[in-house]
Amino acid sequence: MAVSRQGRESDGIVMENLVTDEVRPRPVTGPGAVSAWVRATDTGVRLTVTCDGEVVLDGVPLGFSLDGVELGPHAEPAGVVERTVRDRFRARSGKAVGEHHYEHRETVCTFREAGVEWQVILRTGPDGVAVRYALPALDGTARLTGDRTAVTLPAGSRSWVLDYQTWYETPRFGADAADLPSGAYGFPFLTRLDAPGHLLVTESGIDGRFCGAHAEVGEPGTAGERTLRFALADEAVEVTRGPVTPWRVFLVGTLDRLVSSLFVDELAPAAAPELEEATWVRPGRAAWSWWSGFYSGAQLEEQKHFVDVAARLGWEHLLIDCGWEETWVPEIVAYASRRGVQVHLWTIWRDLNSPEDLRRLALWRSWGVAGIKVDFMESESKDRYRWYDTILAETARLGLMVNFHGSVIPRGWARTFPQVIGYEAIRGAEYYVFFENQALTAAHNVVQPFTRNVAGGMDATPVAFGAANRTTSDGHELGLSVAFECGITHFADHVDAYTARPLAARFLAEVAPWWEETVLLTGDPDSHAVIARRAGDRWFLGGIATGAARTVRVPLDRLGVAPDAQVWVVGDAAPGTAGVPATGLAETITTAGDARQIGVEVARDGGFVAIVTPAGAEPFRAVPRPVLPAPRVFPAVAEVGPDGTASVTVDPGARLRLPPGWTARRTGEPASGDLEAGHAGSGAAGSAETVSPETGTVESGAGGVRWEIRPVSSLPPGRLGVVTVEQDGDGPVPVVAHVRVVRPLTPGTHALSGLPMIAFVNEDGPVERDQSNGGGNPGDGRPMRVAGQGYDRGLGTAPRSEARFHLGGRAATFTGAVGVDDESAGRAKVAVLADDREIFTAVVEAGKPVTPFHLDVRGVRSLCLRGEAASPDDTGVHVDWVDPALHVTPPSR
């Protein structure tokens, strides 16, 4: 046997290597209580794992199929390399924010079989082991067609699973081995073993080189055992030299060890150096209106209300779901920024599926948007993971946080791409909206901290007090705010539902935006879970239970608190009865006591929350977010001049964030006077500067500053772009204002429905272009039809409505007609305003032909189309502005 020792340090990984020419059945002990080894036997390559001296996995077959040839059954050992891997990463969200150091033992076993050289890479950590396969000498490509890795579930075991679905939204449930149906199950897959302890199976370290996998459980064996295999999402995966599978992860040990584990993240690739200090990633709490009002994403005023309450509670974020309209997104971003709240936008993955589509991300970021919620990926294929690669790289480049919905489970991206602040991959509160007869059971919820949440943040949108057909108690719903972890927790209910419950509002204002430590205090997947999470010197407890009302004994000794530690508990006010959820909350103030234990009364399917603080420390520290002044900017709408630039003046020290491809140059500083009025200010002229291609921002000098902004040459006449003016605000959130830069109208006729709105108000969803108003979502109208006559061009509105356009004094006449669409009844009062002066009014009525107009708008800078119900009885009336057009004549010479 030839043996050599090697040691080196590279990229923060310390490797102590042992190189031999054979694979030996020798245990590799990790830094904790877990040991594992790989050996070649007469029946193939096998893995054995022990925990605390007990064998928990034995004879696990290893290998895979390549181009239809099975590798593993007849492998010949060719060598082994062992090393210690010591590394660190900074978690920006998750169970334990901050610097995390870890140590693994790694064994690389090389085999030869059927003319192929292949490897088993084994990692052993304090919480478990992981295996992946590699082809170190492959020339060209090959097709991986199966995975031999299989785990035997003993006859006496019990598992907690969910039926597999590529977006992981079926209910989780528990079943004994004898009762577990054969079939496909999603990861993480949790099993209680015959030997003391548990096994949790999942994956890590996936990217666009691989497809995902799920568990396939076969029929019972002769002794009642079950076999779990890894089933690939794709029938075949094209692979190249190097790793050909993600990590197959086996967490082993006690439930508290599994719940606190960061092993899935430890196995993932390190973040790029520029992401190591991604301070713009801001975990926290978010207001979200979609759950309580399906069409509320289209209502600017409703979004402002959610911002106001979020700021009052001290929350960090606002998520605007489907229905938002780009006309007013800059306005809500500016409004929220003054209150220290960041805005995130919902989108569908198909709308980000080409290089042209991806430009939308840079555009949204240029408005000051902080993140995206991207939805409906619903696939584990290699092609879809390559799409994920693109989105992850682009959001990292732009500084956008990202929340994946309709998605796969976490597989370590929180380490590699710290801007990933959540995944759905859980049946969460949205099922109350779409499936009222499928309420989330307490049993389903209790399983999550032991399974899905072990792998990473889950956007379950908790605390749904207003859920129809809810079976869980108020205390249970509030307990989810801590028992469930996500980088940004999006609370499901209307913000008014929280302020109407003072105890809930008080706790949700206090609950920390991020966690430094996570501990399971007590629980079992079949009965209850009490999770403690630390932020600073305070511990926050979330307890959820399933079953009858009872007293839950909560040990506090693992928190290291003194007997006189203060404990504020908010739980169920009444025990509840079968079929009727307990409503009402009650508070209790106590201490940890000498026993370091408290007893909490929970209702049927109940729960609670608590804050534990040192004696004498203030438990309640939340303060409302202040409203800060906006940056001053003039003008609010700037026109592009003959030289191709628009001039704007901004506050000293302000930064500009530009649309993609735009540039800006500082030309000087105003001489004196008021910036908002557009006068000059004192100070010397500054030097010319251009936009940074990396960040999309440019910075002002020390005095009031004038900038020349140059849009892309492709910006058509009458179209505009939004430039964001930002300055330092509340912590990491800049305070912003916006300038709309417009290329002037040119001579000719311009359809109004093809021009951008400066602003709009609409009773039901957005103002629609070239279709009727329809309903509450964008683009849900129908062909416009008034008194049986169809129209192709125009604007569909739902009074009370206003649609504002910038004319800049360029147009001579404005023509068109107006009427009530046949999709509605009633009457409406309509008006056209020129610089806020009425120049046309009419009353239009359903069933009547359109009323035409031909208006002089010479010198008019701003045009507004307004509609109001003619009487209180005229509800739901929809008004069509048909064939509206601006006519621009050449300037006289």
NUDREN-562105 format. One line per field, with one value per residue (C-alpha): x, z, y; residue number from 0. Coordinates in steps of 0.02 Angstrom, whole numbers, plus 50000, padded with zeros to 5 digits. Example, Ala and Ser with C-alpha at 12.3 -4.5 7.8 and 13.67 -1.06 7.14 Angstrom:
2
x: 50615	50684
z: 50390	50357
y: 49775	49947
seq: 0	1
// end
This chain:
893
x: 50000	50070	50024	50063	50002	49961	49906	49854	49742	49638	49490	49459	49456	49591	49622	49725	49736	49774	49801	49799	49782	49636	49466	49463	49313	49377	49258	49278	49225	49156	49179	49022	48940	48923	49038	49026	49122	49112	49167	49166	49081	49028	48857	48923	48981	48899	48885	48871	48828	48831	48771	48821	48896	48736	48721	48582	48613	48696	48733	48663	48695	48790	48813	48720	48680	48777	48717	48614	48762	48743	48894	48913	48873	49044	49159	49347	49428	49557	49604	49545	49581	49533	49536	49469	49366	49359	49267	49153	49010	48903	48718	48611	48449	48391	48404	48566	48614	48798	48968	48960	49114	49108	49216	49182	49279	49281	49324	49339	49330	49378	49317	49336	49194	49140	49282	49225	49317	49192	49193	49092	49122	49072	49056	49036	48980	48918	48736	48748	48828	48811	48856	48878	48946	49079	49161	49340	49402	49251	49287	49143	48970	48869	48691	48654	48498	48472	48533	48565	48568	48438	48394	48306	48167	48147	47979	47956	47996	47878	47897	47832	47810	47717	47656	47778	47731	47859	47802	47791	47618	47531	47496	47630	47576	47645	47631	47704	47809	47670	47543	47649	47584	47714	47747	47834	47871	47955	48106	48143	48088	48094	48097	48107	48224	48231	48395	48375	48361	48294	48347	48305	48340	48357	48475	48599	48718	48608	48628	48596	48714	48588	48404	48319	48267	48129	48100	48021	47961	47932	47817	47854	47990	47977	48013	47903	48047	48029	48159	48180	48267	48317	48213	48275	48157	48225	48233	48412	48531	48675	48832	49013	49175	49163	49015	48864	48738	48696	48731	48616	48600	48565	48542	48543	48518	48394	48256	48335	48498	48405	48301	48456	48563	48645	48719	48618	48692	48867	48869	48822	48955	49024	48956	49055	49171	49060	48914	49009	48965	48791	48734	48588	48505	48382	48285	48129	47939	47823	47646	47557	47383	47344	47281	47150	47108	47140	47138	47221	47387	47310	47258	47387	47292	47272	47459	47493	47382	47480	47641	47573	47529	47691	47788	47683	47729	47911	47909	48036	47947	47794	47756	47642	47572	47486	47399	47532	47550	47714	47636	47624	47758	47885	47760	47733	47921	47949	47805	47869	48051	48009	47946	48095	47994	48059	47947	47949	47854	47773	47806	47790	47945	47890	47905	48090	48132	48236	48376	48249	48134	48277	48297	48140	48239	48359	48213	48123	48284	48307	48140	48207	48119	48211	48159	48048	47931	47941	47808	47751	47918	47843	47982	48136	48208	48386	48320	48225	48377	48475	48340	48364	48552	48514	48393	48509	48656	48557	48471	48640	48716	48575	48557	48380	48317	48218	48078	48037	47855	47784	47961	48078	48135	48293	48452	48582	48557	48544	48732	48782	48660	48617	48489	48372	48265	48128	48048	47870	47874	47743	47555	47533	47397	47358	47261	47129	47100	47090	47031	46913	46872	47057	47099	47276	47266	47362	47438	47507	47581	47664	47762	47845	47977	48043	48046	48026	48096	48252	48308	48286	48169	47988	47867	47710	47632	47578	47457	47293	47165	47034	47046	46882	46850	47002	47021	47173	47160	47213	47360	47412	47407	47511	47632	47671	47758	47905	47882	47900	48058	48085	48210	48065	47905	47755	47608	47451	47312	47255	47357	47196	47164	47323	47292	47117	47200	47311	47408	47444	47495	47609	47697	47711	47789	47916	47955	48132	48170	48308	48372	48544	48506	48370	48329	48193	48134	48009	47903	47867	47803	47642	47594	47678	47828	47898	48037	48146	48239	48360	48388	48510	48469	48289	48221	48059	47957	47828	47723	47600	47504	47381	47248	47150	47171	47308	47455	47619	47773	47910	48088	48193	48359	48431	48414	48537	48420	48421	48276	48221	48213	48051	47929	47785	47665	47522	47412	47236	47104	46990	47013	46896	46789	46796	46756	46759	46927	46969	46968	47037	47208	47265	47432	47528	47683	47792	47974	48080	48087	48210	48147	48181	48013	47844	47675	47565	47381	47343	47173	47122	47241	47312	47474	47561	47706	47822	47965	48099	48212	48341	48276	48270	48283	48143	48047	47953	48067	47971	47954	47859	47964	47977	47922	48074	48076	48092	48238	48197	48197	48142	48054	47948	47930	48080	48079	48221	48290	48362	48533	48459	48468	48347	48402	48351	48408	48420	48468	48652	48725	48582	48616	48532	48476	48449	48354	48461	48567	48538	48680	48692	48819	48832	48843	48849	48762	48617	48657	48528	48347	48229	48267	48085	48042	48178	48289	48476	48574	48742	48905	49040	49011	49051	49150	49065	49018	48937	48834	48919	48883	48893	48767	48665	48689	48778	48815	48791	48916	48909	48785	48618	48661	48600	48612	48598	48512	48528	48401	48433	48411	48275	48154	48009	47923	47795	47871	47958	48080	48089	48247	48261	48338	48395	48483	48525	48374	48321	48467	48494	48339	48373	48237	48188	48095	48072	48088	47997	48099	47993	48043	47927	47786	47829	47712	47576	47435	47470	47345	47326	47317	47494	47566	47623	47518	47601	47478	47307	47169	47043	46908	46934	47108	47215	47160	47161	47230	47134	47009	46870	46907	46859	46897	47030	47183	47289	47241	47078	46963	46871	46855	46775	46593	46472	46289	46333	46474	46649	46808	46989	47082	47052	47057	46945	46910	46804	46752	46804	46949	47082	47214	47347	47461	47603	47580	47716	47624	47658	47484	47357	47196	47129	46992	46894	46731	46670	46532	46482	46544	46412	46491	46413	46258	46227	46282	46443	46498	46655	46772	46932	47048	47185	47312	47174	47047	46889	46875	46746	46608	46469	46354	46362	46239	46240	46157	46181	46304	46470	46485	46620	46735	46859	46959	47088	47238	47367	47494	47424	47558	47452	47295	47177	47030	46911	46759	46637	46476	46329	46239	46265	46157	46276	46394	46511	46494	46635	46682	46770	46869	46869	46990	47069	47208	47325	47362	47529	47560	47731	47790	47759	47912
z: 50000	49951	50070	50062	50165	50088	50168	50093	50126	49986	49984	50170	50160	50257	50184	50268	50140	50157	49987	49972	49831	49902	49981	50156	50269	50390	50481	50451	50609	50590	50715	50808	50853	50673	50585	50411	50292	50115	50069	49914	49948	49849	49827	49777	49851	50020	50149	50338	50457	50647	50770	50953	50928	50856	50676	50596	50412	50358	50187	50090	49906	49813	49628	49474	49296	49153	48975	49037	49122	49309	49410	49587	49590	49529	49566	49589	49717	49640	49785	49922	49971	50142	50203	50335	50268	50379	50313	50360	50287	50340	50345	50300	50346	50415	50581	50635	50555	50566	50550	50545	50556	50521	50501	50393	50354	50170	50089	49899	49849	49669	49580	49408	49329	49151	49084	49185	49325	49450	49626	49785	49881	50063	50184	50370	50480	50658	50604	50469	50309	50126	49967	49790	49634	49513	49348	49363	49192	49078	48901	48823	48889	48950	49009	49190	49190	49371	49550	49651	49821	49930	50115	50209	50325	50464	50489	50656	50589	50570	50435	50405	50222	50086	49922	49790	49682	49595	49696	49864	49915	49968	50154	50263	50369	50476	50439	50509	50390	50371	50325	50212	50034	49903	49785	49764	49911	49919	50023	50163	50214	50402	50484	50665	50665	50770	50841	50949	50841	50675	50494	50379	50193	50075	49947	49938	49818	49663	49510	49324	49297	49377	49394	49561	49640	49752	49857	49790	49923	49868	49929	50100	50105	50185	50358	50334	50291	50157	50033	49991	49827	49743	49586	49458	49391	49214	49128	49081	49128	49017	49124	49100	49196	49383	49502	49417	49560	49699	49878	49944	50125	50276	50437	50588	50774	50895	50836	50920	50826	50661	50690	50726	50588	50454	50364	50204	50190	50239	50090	49964	49866	49943	49889	49764	49850	49802	49892	50052	50116	50040	50170	50059	50102	50238	50325	50414	50416	50275	50251	50108	50047	49920	50046	50121	49957	49797	49686	49810	49717	49590	49721	49761	49909	49987	49970	50056	50200	50218	50219	50354	50469	50431	50480	50639	50685	50639	50496	50356	50195	50083	49954	49811	49731	49563	49495	49516	49376	49328	49318	49507	49570	49584	49689	49814	49821	49864	49990	50076	50076	50180	50313	50304	50213	50057	49914	49829	49670	49615	49443	49347	49296	49113	49109	49153	49030	48896	48890	48840	48984	49109	49074	49176	49332	49300	49260	49423	49521	49442	49518	49691	49705	49833	49783	49684	49720	49568	49547	49461	49415	49464	49396	49455	49280	49235	49113	49253	49366	49228	49230	49419	49388	49276	49397	49544	49453	49388	49553	49640	49512	49531	49720	49718	49853	49785	49854	49754	49750	49662	49684	49735	49915	49980	49935	50005	49898	50056	50071	49888	49848	50011	49921	49921	50071	50052	49958	49964	49936	50072	50082	50164	50199	50015	50018	50122	49972	49834	49929	50071	50098	50125	50280	50347	50488	50649	50615	50447	50529	50672	50551	50463	50592	50591	50402	50275	50385	50426	50245	50243	50249	50201	50149	50225	50249	50429	50554	50458	50588	50455	50368	50316	50391	50502	50631	50722	50870	50874	50983	50855	50714	50814	50863	50679	50673	50768	50742	50554	50491	50331	50284	50261	50347	50246	50365	50279	50354	50327	50433	50514	50576	50679	50747	50797	50912	51028	51100	50927	50863	51012	50985	50796	50823	50942	50848	50783	50598	50604	50715	50787	50859	50843	50973	50984	51165	51155	51027	50914	50734	50788	50931	50955	50923	51032	50943	51026	50922	50992	50939	51051	51233	51198	51158	51058	51078	50958	51011	50900	50947	50872	50968	51126	51242	51370	51465	51369	51480	51405	51471	51466	51527	51350	51337	51478	51569	51754	51870	51874	51684	51633	51523	51434	51359	51238	51211	51192	51301	51300	51270	51120	51069	50934	50764	50830	50836	50995	50970	51081	51157	51336	51412	51560	51643	51742	51771	51721	51903	51983	51874	51716	51650	51615	51584	51448	51427	51243	51162	51046	50897	50993	51022	51097	51085	51219	51246	51373	51433	51572	51735	51730	51539	51442	51345	51236	51122	50961	50899	50746	50597	50572	50414	50333	50207	50025	49919	49828	49640	49499	49383	49420	49232	49125	48936	48826	48730	48554	48620	48679	48865	49001	49141	49323	49486	49645	49827	49875	49907	49817	49703	49539	49493	49306	49190	49097	48962	49020	49072	49173	49185	49321	49236	49381	49535	49543	49592	49726	49780	49811	49734	49727	49629	49506	49547	49560	49722	49782	49762	49636	49484	49501	49384	49253	49307	49219	49279	49358	49247	49398	49514	49397	49515	49506	49651	49672	49746	49903	49842	49749	49585	49406	49303	49117	49092	48926	48889	48767	48588	48563	48681	48562	48557	48695	48798	48964	49085	49273	49359	49545	49658	49822	49980	50144	50252	50389	50406	50244	50159	50051	50041	49860	49743	49555	49397	49240	49086	48929	48747	48673	48554	48371	48235	48187	48272	48432	48504	48688	48735	48669	48779	48960	49103	49228	49359	49372	49494	49457	49564	49504	49452	49333	49187	49040	48867	48711	48811	48936	49121	49153	49333	49463	49373	49235	49061	49113	49005	48845	48677	48707	48658	48681	48628	48523	48431	48448	48463	48447	48530	48693	48882	48995	49165	49320	49400	49512	49391	49331	49197	49180	49029	48993	48838	48869	48768	48607	48551	48459	48473	48570	48490	48534	48612	48778	48833	48955	48907	48876	49011	49144	49181	49250	49213	49239	49239	49135	49107	49017	49114	49035	49167	49295	49205	49139	48949	48920	49026	48989	49068	48982	49005	48972	48808	48734	48591	48630	48653	48537	48576	48481	48599	48582	48692	48625	48760	48880	48979	49074	49017	49135	49092	49240	49276	49423	49455	49412	49573	49723	49634	49486	49557	49451	49297	49170	49055	48887	48813	48632	48496	48601	48502	48516	48358	48350	48213	48153	48234	48130	48056
y: 50000	50170	50311	50497	50644	50812	50975	51141	51289	51364	51482	51462	51271	51179	51007	50871	50731	50546	50462	50273	50148	50052	50077	50006	49971	50102	50221	50407	50497	50670	50812	50759	50594	50532	50410	50335	50226	50158	49983	49874	49706	49555	49637	49807	49971	50001	50141	50121	50263	50265	50396	50398	50225	50149	50092	50194	50151	49990	49920	50069	50027	50162	50195	50253	50208	50286	50266	50119	50032	50008	50063	49997	49811	49753	49898	49875	49993	50110	50225	50338	50517	50581	50759	50876	51020	51173	51324	51468	51567	51713	51674	51825	51740	51574	51484	51567	51732	51778	51695	51506	51393	51208	51055	50901	50743	50701	50535	50519	50336	50297	50140	50062	49967	49926	50033	50184	50272	50342	50410	50413	50576	50554	50700	50671	50815	50836	50811	50679	50620	50661	50568	50627	50543	50604	50555	50621	50563	50574	50632	50728	50692	50544	50513	50476	50369	50315	50320	50161	50248	50165	50168	50030	50090	49961	49877	49966	50138	50285	50419	50594	50629	50721	50649	50709	50855	50965	51116	51023	51084	50923	50898	50819	50672	50532	50345	50185	50080	49952	50086	50196	50180	50140	50284	50450	50565	50734	50781	50810	50634	50603	50431	50375	50226	50067	50129	50285	50438	50497	50501	50647	50624	50772	50851	50994	51080	51078	51188	51183	51036	50919	50882	50861	50698	50634	50479	50320	50198	50019	49882	49803	49671	49500	49572	49725	49840	49973	50034	50219	50257	50419	50445	50571	50704	50679	50511	50548	50690	50740	50750	50800	50773	50809	50790	50713	50721	50842	50787	50651	50708	50597	50694	50579	50602	50675	50791	50942	50907	50897	51054	51159	51084	51192	51041	51071	51246	51188	51069	51202	51297	51456	51623	51726	51851	51997	51913	51876	52049	52065	52190	52238	52072	52121	51984	52039	52044	52091	52154	52066	52111	51973	51844	51959	52046	51951	52107	52223	52215	52334	52463	52596	52667	52496	52466	52632	52578	52417	52518	52633	52489	52397	52553	52570	52391	52418	52292	52299	52249	52259	52124	52177	52021	52002	52156	52290	52416	52496	52670	52683	52563	52705	52802	52661	52630	52813	52815	52658	52714	52867	52745	52627	52493	52405	52348	52177	52133	51971	51898	51734	51637	51632	51822	51805	51668	51755	51883	52015	51967	51974	52159	52184	52144	52287	52401	52360	52380	52552	52604	52560	52391	52284	52108	51992	51849	51735	51603	51442	51360	51190	51082	50985	50965	51008	51139	51225	51223	51308	51441	51456	51480	51628	51710	51684	51761	51910	51952	51940	52059	52185	52175	52104	51988	51841	51732	51576	51517	51366	51308	51170	51148	51234	51144	51263	51419	51526	51504	51516	51656	51746	51854	51702	51747	51616	51473	51415	51225	51204	51198	51367	51493	51524	51360	51447	51561	51431	51277	51322	51138	51097	51196	51180	51055	51074	50903	50964	51119	51024	50913	51062	51114	50935	50914	51054	51193	51091	51113	51303	51451	51420	51555	51478	51652	51618	51697	51687	51738	51772	51603	51524	51352	51368	51227	51295	51413	51595	51544	51414	51542	51665	51527	51497	51667	51590	51402	51432	51517	51615	51749	51868	51815	51871	51880	51819	51921	52098	52216	52276	52098	52114	52288	52230	52103	52207	52059	51991	52162	52188	52022	52042	52213	52134	51973	51990	52016	51884	51745	51712	51540	51408	51275	51142	51145	51004	50916	50770	50773	50687	50802	50972	51081	51219	51313	51446	51573	51701	51881	51974	51942	51892	51720	51708	51549	51481	51333	51238	51082	50959	50867	50899	51047	51016	51087	51089	51081	51189	51165	51323	51252	51241	51430	51459	51578	51617	51573	51756	51772	51856	51758	51846	51719	51752	51600	51538	51622	51468	51281	51269	51121	50989	51065	51244	51332	51426	51613	51748	51775	51798	51848	51780	51851	51731	51683	51534	51476	51358	51216	51319	51262	51338	51258	51332	51292	51266	51245	51105	51120	51267	51358	51508	51630	51696	51815	51769	51910	51926	51996	52185	52193	52277	52143	52269	52369	52397	52575	52639	52686	52875	52963	53043	53186	53138	53197	53357	53350	53465	53444	53291	53266	53314	53319	53264	53411	53423	53370	53205	53243	53299	53415	53384	53463	53359	53375	53378	53206	53118	52971	52931	52756	52744	52627	52501	52582	52760	52876	53035	53175	53306	53474	53597	53663	53787	53965	54004	53982	53841	53673	53617	53773	53732	53881	53870	53848	53910	53816	53782	53675	53491	53382	53275	53099	52951	52805	52655	52504	52388	52474	52583	52732	52899	53015	53202	53323	53428	53561	53561	53478	53481	53323	53290	53123	53036	52899	52759	52814	52683	52774	52819	52989	53009	52867	52890	52813	52828	52892	52861	52992	52915	52969	52885	52850	52729	52608	52511	52583	52735	52868	52894	53009	52991	53091	53039	53078	53094	53103	53237	53197	53220	53285	53164	53068	52972	52846	52888	52703	52683	52819	52798	52865	52979	52919	52838	52800	52663	52583	52405	52354	52456	52564	52444	52479	52430	52328	52353	52369	52188	52142	52176	52106	52184	52126	52042	52148	52106	52193	52362	52369	52515	52501	52350	52439	52366	52470	52415	52559	52650	52645	52540	52618	52589	52754	52832	52843	52961	52933	53067	53095	53214	53321	53449	53580	53484	53430	53537	53435	53287	53182	53026	52970	52901	52783	52646	52473	52341	52233	52347	52450	52623	52801	52897	53078	53098	53244	53291	53408	53511	53564	53523	53634	53551	53567	53432	53353	53231	53103	52934	52790	52604	52558	52732	52768	52848	53036	53107	53252	53361	53471	53609	53565	53687	53731	53600	53509	53382	53291	53197	53083	53072	52966	52961	52867	52979	52931	52816	52687	52679	52550	52445	52554	52535	52679	52659	52803	52746	52797	52937	53019	53168	53265	53356	53481	53535	53695	53850	53933
seq: 0	1	2	3	4	5	6	7	8	9	10	11	12	13	14	15	16	17	18	19	20	21	22	23	24	25	26	27	28	29	30	31	32	33	34	35	36	37	38	39	40	41	42	43	44	45	46	47	48	49	50	51	52	53	54	55	56	57	58	59	60	61	62	63	64	65	66	67	68	69	70	71	72	73	74	75	76	77	78	79	80	81	82	83	84	85	86	87	88	89	90	91	92	93	94	95	96	97	98	99	100	101	102	103	104	105	106	107	108	109	110	111	112	113	114	115	116	117	118	119	120	121	122	123	124	125	126	127	128	129	130	131	132	133	134	135	136	137	138	139	140	141	142	143	144	145	146	147	148	149	150	151	152	153	154	155	156	157	158	159	160	161	162	163	164	165	166	167	168	169	170	171	172	173	174	175	176	177	178	179	180	181	182	183	184	185	186	187	188	189	190	191	192	193	194	195	196	197	198	199	200	201	202	203	204	205	206	207	208	209	210	211	212	213	214	215	216	217	218	219	220	221	222	223	224	225	226	227	228	229	230	231	232	233	234	235	236	237	238	239	240	241	242	243	244	245	246	247	248	249	250	251	252	253	254	255	256	257	258	259	260	261	262	263	264	265	266	267	268	269	270	271	272	273	274	275	276	277	278	279	280	281	282	283	284	285	286	287	288	289	290	291	292	293	294	295	296	297	298	299	300	301	302	303	304	305	306	307	308	309	310	311	312	313	314	315	316	317	318	319	320	321	322	323	324	325	326	327	328	329	330	331	332	333	334	335	336	337	338	339	340	341	342	343	344	345	346	347	348	349	350	351	352	353	354	355	356	357	358	359	360	361	362	363	364	365	366	367	368	369	370	371	372	373	374	375	376	377	378	379	380	381	382	383	384	385	386	387	388	389	390	391	392	393	394	395	396	397	398	399	400	401	402	403	404	405	406	407	408	409	410	411	412	413	414	415	416	417	418	419	420	421	422	423	424	425	426	427	428	429	430	431	432	433	434	435	436	437	438	439	440	441	442	443	444	445	446	447	448	449	450	451	452	453	454	455	456	457	458	459	460	461	462	463	464	465	466	467	468	469	470	471	472	473	474	475	476	477	478	479	480	481	482	483	484	485	486	487	488	489	490	491	492	493	494	495	496	497	498	499	500	501	502	503	504	505	506	507	508	509	510	511	512	513	514	515	516	517	518	519	520	521	522	523	524	525	526	527	528	529	530	531	532	533	534	535	536	537	538	539	540	541	542	543	544	545	546	547	548	549	550	551	552	553	554	555	556	557	558	559	560	561	562	563	564	565	566	567	568	569	570	571	572	573	574	575	576	577	578	579	580	581	582	583	584	585	586	587	588	589	590	591	592	593	594	595	596	597	598	599	600	601	602	603	604	605	606	607	608	609	610	611	612	613	614	615	616	617	618	619	620	621	622	623	624	625	626	627	628	629	630	631	632	633	634	635	636	637	638	639	640	641	642	643	644	645	646	647	648	649	650	651	652	653	654	655	656	657	658	659	660	661	662	663	664	665	666	667	668	669	670	671	672	673	674	675	676	677	678	679	680	681	682	683	684	685	686	687	688	689	690	691	692	693	694	695	696	697	698	699	700	701	702	703	704	705	706	707	708	709	710	711	712	713	714	715	716	717	718	719	720	721	722	723	724	725	726	727	728	729	730	731	732	733	734	735	736	737	738	739	740	741	742	743	744	745	746	747	748	749	750	751	752	753	754	755	756	757	758	759	760	761	762	763	764	765	766	767	768	769	770	771	772	773	774	775	776	777	778	779	780	781	782	783	784	785	786	787	788	789	790	791	792	793	794	795	796	797	798	799	800	801	802	803	804	805	806	807	808	809	810	811	812	813	814	815	816	817	818	819	820	821	822	823	824	825	826	827	828	829	830	831	832	833	834	835	836	837	838	839	840	841	842	843	844	845	846	847	848	849	850	851	852	853	854	855	856	857	858	859	860	861	862	863	864	865	866	867	868	869	870	871	872	873	874	875	876	877	878	879	880	881	882	883	884	885	886	887	888	889	890	891	892
// end
